[in-house]
Amino acid sequence: MNHDREYIIRLNGIDLGQVIDGLEMRATAWLHTAAYLETGEAPDGFVIEECEDAEEARRLTERYELILGKLIQQQREQRER
């Protein structure tokens, strides 16, 4: 699979909202994992993600936030048309 290839994916507003919600949950999970690995503290009911260390968890948080930013920007631009 070519990871540099860009894809055009069409979703209705409800489906896009679900994708955004899911990605936000993943970003939060990785953010809490990084915090746990650094401090030993986590919110109640939180499940720690599997990774090497806090740095990896932070990188994954940033990646999810980058994806979310792209989706939200495209959503906003298309709403304005």
C-alpha positions in Angstrom: 0.0 0.0 0.0 1.3 3.4 -1.0 1.1 5.5 2.2 1.7 8.8 0.4 -1.3 8.4 -1.9 -4.3 10.7 -1.2 -7.8 9.4 -1.3 -11.2 11.1 -1.8 -13.8 9.6 0.4 -17.4 10.7 0.3 -19.5 10.6 3.5 -22.7 12.2 4.5 -22.7 14.6 7.4 -23.9 12.0 10.0 -21.2 9.5 8.9 -18.5 12.2 8.9 -19.6 13.2 12.4 -19.2 9.5 13.5 -15.7 9.3 12.0 -14.7 12.6 13.7 -16.1 11.4 17.1 -14.2 8.1 16.8 -11.0 9.8 16.0 -11.4 12.2 18.9 -11.9 9.3 21.2 -8.7 7.6 19.9 -6.7 10.9 20.3 -8.0 11.2 23.9 -7.1 7.6 24.7 -3.5 8.2 23.5 -3.3 11.5 25.3 -4.4 9.8 28.6 -1.9 7.0 27.9 0.9 9.4 27.6 -0.1 11.2 30.8 -0.4 7.8 32.6 3.0 6.7 31.5 4.5 10.1 32.7 2.6 10.5 36.0 1.1 7.1 36.9 -2.3 8.7 37.1 -5.3 8.1 34.8 -9.0 9.0 34.8 -11.4 6.4 36.3 -12.4 3.8 33.8 -9.5 4.6 31.5 -7.9 1.7 29.6 -4.2 2.2 28.9 -3.2 1.8 25.2 -0.4 -0.5 24.3 2.8 1.3 23.3 6.5 1.5 24.0 6.5 4.7 26.0 5.0 8.1 26.6 6.7 9.6 23.6 5.1 7.0 21.3 1.7 7.8 22.8 2.3 11.5 22.3 3.2 10.9 18.6 0.0 8.9 18.1 -2.0 11.6 19.8 -0.5 14.2 17.4 -1.2 12.0 14.4 -4.8 11.6 15.3 -5.1 15.4 15.9 -3.5 16.0 12.5 -6.1 13.7 10.8 -8.9 15.4 12.7 -7.7 18.8 11.7 -7.7 17.9 8.1 -11.2 16.4 8.2 -12.6 19.3 10.1 -11.0 21.8 7.8 -12.4 20.1 4.7 -15.8 19.9 6.4 -15.8 23.6 7.2 -14.7 24.5 3.6 -17.4 22.4 2.1 -20.1 23.9 4.4 -19.1 27.4 3.1 -19.7 26.5 -0.5 
